[in-house]
Amino acid sequence: MPQKQVGWRFDPWILDRFREVCRSNGFRPSRVVEEFMRVVVDVGDPRIVLDRVSRISSMEGRGVERQARILLSMLRRGVYWLYDGDESYSVEFMLLKLIPRIEDEELAREIEEELSKIKGEDYE
């Protein structure tokens, strides 16, 4: 299918982060934008698509925070590793990866405090 180049303007910070996220997940940024456009055309109303994306984003945020609370509880009980067959996962590392995605400041603070108890000043 022939491609058409367009000259849209984007906030540079958003565009850079969008590219990073796409590439880190194995997607070409232009492909993601094109797929979004296709969904909007199919649905016929961008508000519906954006509303659904927003709801999914909200659900994802709640899921991340639930996962973090469970991991924090495990850490407080002295459980430092999760095992899944031959794979093992560090509870500390999983919590560290979740912190940037946690919107609840109190929960993020609790995680930081608990991790600092284990590793001293490394996390402050």
C-alpha positions as CSV (number, residue, x, y, z in Angstrom):
1,M,0.0,0.0,0.0
2,P,1.4,3.4,-0.9
3,Q,2.4,5.6,2.1
4,K,1.9,9.3,2.4
5,Q,4.1,11.5,4.5
6,V,2.4,14.2,6.6
7,G,3.8,17.2,8.4
8,W,2.0,17.1,11.8
9,R,3.4,18.9,14.8
10,F,3.8,17.1,18.2
11,D,5.0,18.1,21.6
12,P,8.7,17.0,21.3
13,W,8.7,15.4,24.8
14,I,5.6,13.4,24.0
15,L,6.9,12.3,20.6
16,D,10.3,11.2,22.0
17,R,8.6,9.2,24.8
18,F,6.1,7.7,22.4
19,R,8.9,6.6,20.1
20,E,10.8,5.1,23.0
21,V,7.8,3.2,24.2
22,C,6.9,1.9,20.8
23,R,10.5,0.8,20.0
24,S,11.0,-0.8,23.4
25,N,8.0,-3.0,22.7
26,G,9.0,-3.8,19.1
27,F,6.7,-1.4,17.2
28,R,7.4,1.2,14.6
29,P,5.8,4.5,15.9
30,S,4.2,5.2,12.5
31,R,2.5,1.7,12.6
32,V,1.0,2.4,16.0
33,V,-0.4,5.8,14.8
34,E,-1.7,4.2,11.6
35,E,-3.5,1.5,13.6
36,F,-5.0,4.0,15.9
37,M,-6.3,6.0,12.9
38,R,-7.7,2.8,11.4
39,V,-9.7,2.0,14.6
40,V,-11.0,5.6,14.7
41,V,-12.2,5.3,11.1
42,D,-13.8,1.9,11.8
43,V,-15.6,3.1,15.0
44,G,-16.5,6.4,13.3
45,D,-15.9,8.6,16.4
46,P,-12.5,9.4,18.0
47,R,-14.3,10.2,21.3
48,I,-15.4,6.6,21.7
49,V,-11.9,5.3,21.0
50,L,-10.2,7.7,23.3
51,D,-12.8,6.9,26.1
52,R,-12.0,3.2,25.8
53,V,-8.3,3.8,25.8
54,S,-8.7,6.0,28.9
55,R,-10.7,3.4,30.7
56,I,-8.2,0.7,29.9
57,S,-5.4,3.0,31.1
58,S,-7.2,3.5,34.4
59,M,-7.8,-0.2,34.8
60,E,-4.1,-0.9,34.1
61,G,-3.1,1.7,36.7
62,R,-5.3,0.0,39.3
63,G,-3.9,-3.4,38.4
64,V,-0.3,-2.1,38.8
65,E,-1.1,-0.8,42.2
66,R,-2.8,-4.0,43.3
67,Q,0.3,-5.9,42.1
68,A,2.6,-3.6,44.0
69,R,0.5,-4.0,47.2
70,I,0.7,-7.8,47.0
71,L,4.5,-7.7,46.3
72,L,5.0,-5.2,49.2
73,S,3.0,-7.5,51.5
74,M,5.2,-10.4,50.5
75,L,8.4,-8.4,51.0
76,R,7.2,-7.5,54.5
77,R,6.7,-11.2,55.3
78,G,10.2,-12.0,54.2
79,V,9.3,-13.4,50.8
80,Y,12.1,-12.2,48.4
81,W,11.6,-14.4,45.4
82,L,8.7,-15.7,43.3
83,Y,9.0,-18.9,41.4
84,D,7.3,-19.9,38.2
85,G,8.5,-23.3,37.0
86,D,12.2,-22.8,36.1
87,E,11.9,-19.0,36.3
88,S,12.5,-16.9,39.5
89,Y,11.7,-13.3,40.0
90,S,13.1,-10.9,42.7
91,V,10.3,-9.2,44.6
92,E,12.6,-6.2,45.2
93,F,13.3,-5.8,41.5
94,M,9.7,-6.2,40.5
95,L,8.7,-3.4,43.0
96,L,11.5,-1.2,41.7
97,K,10.2,-1.6,38.1
98,L,6.6,-0.8,39.3
99,I,7.4,2.4,41.2
100,P,7.4,4.7,38.1
101,R,4.0,3.5,37.2
102,I,2.4,4.0,40.6
103,E,0.2,7.1,40.9
104,D,-0.6,6.6,44.6
105,E,2.1,8.6,46.3
106,E,1.5,6.9,49.7
107,L,2.0,3.5,48.2
108,A,5.2,4.6,46.4
109,R,6.5,6.0,49.6
110,E,5.7,2.8,51.5
111,I,7.6,0.7,48.9
112,E,10.6,3.1,49.0
113,E,10.7,2.8,52.8
114,E,10.5,-1.0,52.8
115,L,13.2,-1.3,50.1
116,S,15.4,1.0,52.1
117,K,15.1,-1.2,55.1
118,I,16.5,-4.1,53.1
119,K,19.2,-2.3,51.2
120,G,20.0,0.7,53.4
121,E,20.6,3.9,51.6
122,D,20.7,2.4,48.1
123,Y,17.1,3.4,47.3
124,E,17.0,6.9,48.7
